[in-house]
Amino acid sequence: MSLCSRTWARVNGRFMLLKQYFERKIKWEPSDLQLSAVTRNKTFFTAVFYEYALCTLIIGFVLQPLLKFANPVYAFGTGVVLALTVRQIYRVNVVSTVFPRLKRWLSVFFMIVLSVIFAVMAGLLLGFAFSNSIAHDEYCLSLQTRIQRGNDSEANSTIFSNMQCRVQLPERRY
């Protein structure tokens, strides 16, 4: 037998092993116990997911005035990390019931890391929005006092209106 035919036989044998492996994977079906566990975990995840969705809607409604002060790039990044976090939580809690290989410590660690990154990004986003809101209100208060004193009130009132300022109440010091 020549070297070429032995190499061809070895390659052909590996292709046959690969073909058999994929055929076994395609024909595989989960057991009834695995299906019931998936259904149970999916129901649990759905309930928890709807709780998160409801909380997100409430937080979005309450923090709506801050949205104009938030950096849209940070908001997008936070949303992407949130989507990845929810996907990883779903994989660890539901999909890993059928495929136990996914429930390795690395998947759980990745889920925890994504959750922490999301919390940090959301905190930074809110912190920047609050600081921008405070700076905006201080500038609006300075514009308002200039308008009330009559210093170039036409230009200042136009700026006040275009910046969507609201009437500021100066703090009283006792």
N, C-alpha and C positions, 0 to 999 in steps of 0.2 A: 504494500500500500504506500502510495507516495505521500509526501508531506502535505500537498494541497488537498488530497482527498481526506486525510485525517483531520486537517483543520476544518474542512467543510463538514465533516461528520460531527465534530465537536460543536461547531456553530449551530448546525441543524438540531442537535440534541438540546442545546440551550434554548433555542426557539420553541421546541416542543415543550420543555419544562415551563417556559414563560406562558405559552398558550394554555397549558393545563392549569396553571396558577390562576390566570384570568377567568377561565371557565368555571373554576371552583368559586371564585369571588362573585361571578355573575349569578350562579345558581344558588348562592347562599340565601337563606331566608331566616329571619329572626324567629325565636321560639315564642310560644304564647306568653311565657313568663316575662320575656324581654319586651314584648308588645304591651303587656299590661303595665310594666314599669314605665315605659315610654309615655303611655297615655296618662298615667298618674303624674309623672314629672312635667309633662306638657301642660296639664291642667293647672298644676301648681305654678308653673312659670307664667302662664297666661294671667292668672289671678294677680301675681306679683307685678307683672308687666303693666297691667291696667292700673294698679295702684301707683306705679311710677309715672305712667302717662297722666293720670289725674293730678298728681302732685306737680308735674311739670307744667300742665295747663294753668293751675292755680298760681304757681310761681311766675310763669310768663305773664299772666294777667296783672299780678300785683307789681311786678318790676317793669311793667311796660313804660312808665315815664323815664326809666333809665336807659332804655334801648337806644335813644338818640345820642346818648353819651358813650355808649360802648363801642369799642373798636370792632368793625365788622369782620376783620380777619381773625381776631381772637374768638369772636362768636362762632365763626365757621369752624375753626379748629376745635373748639370745645364741642360743637355738635358732632364732628367726625369722631372724636375720641369717645363721646357718649354712644354713638352707634356701634363702634368697635367693642366697647365694653358690654353693651347689651348682647351683641352677637357672641362674645366669648362666654358670657354667663349662660346663654342658651346652650352653647356647645358643651360646657362643663356639666350643666345640670340635666339636660334632656338627651342630647345626642350621645353622650358618653354612656348612657344606660345600655344602648345597643352595641356601641363600639367602645369597650372598656380601655382600649389603647389610648383613647383621647383623654382619659381622666388620669393622666400622669401628673406628677407634682409640677411639671413645667407649665401645663395648661392652667392649673389653678394659680400658680405664681404669676403667669401672664395676666390672668383675670384680675388678680389683686393689684398688680402694677397698673393696669389700665384704669381701674377704679380710683386709685390714688392720683394718677395723672389727671383724670377727669375732675376730681375734687379740687386739686390745686389750680387747674386751669379755670374752673368756674369761680373759685375764690378770687383769683387774680382779675378775671373779667369783671366781677362785681366791684372789686376794690378800685380798679381803674375807672369804672363807670361812676362810682360814688365820688371819687376825687375830681373827675371832670365835671360832674354836676355841681359840686361845691364851688369850683373855680368859675363855672358859668354863672352861678347865682351871685357870686361876689362881683363879677364884672357887670352883671345886670343891675345890681344895687348901685354900683358907681355910676352907670348910665342914668339910672332913675334919679339919683341925687343931682346930677348935672342938668337933667331935664327940669326938675323942680326948682332949681336955682336960676334957670333961664339961660344957661350957658350953651349957646348954639343949639337950642332945643329942637329945631326942625331936623337937623342932621342926626342928633342923638336919638330922637324919637323914631326916626327911620331905622337906625341901627337896632334900637330896642325892639322894634316890631319884627325886623328881618331875622334877628337872632332867636325869635320865639320866646322872648323873656316874659316872665310873669311878674306881677307886681310883688316887690320884695318888701317885707316888713323889717325895718332895722331892729336889731336886738336892743332891748332896754337894759341898761346897766343901773343897778340900784346901789 
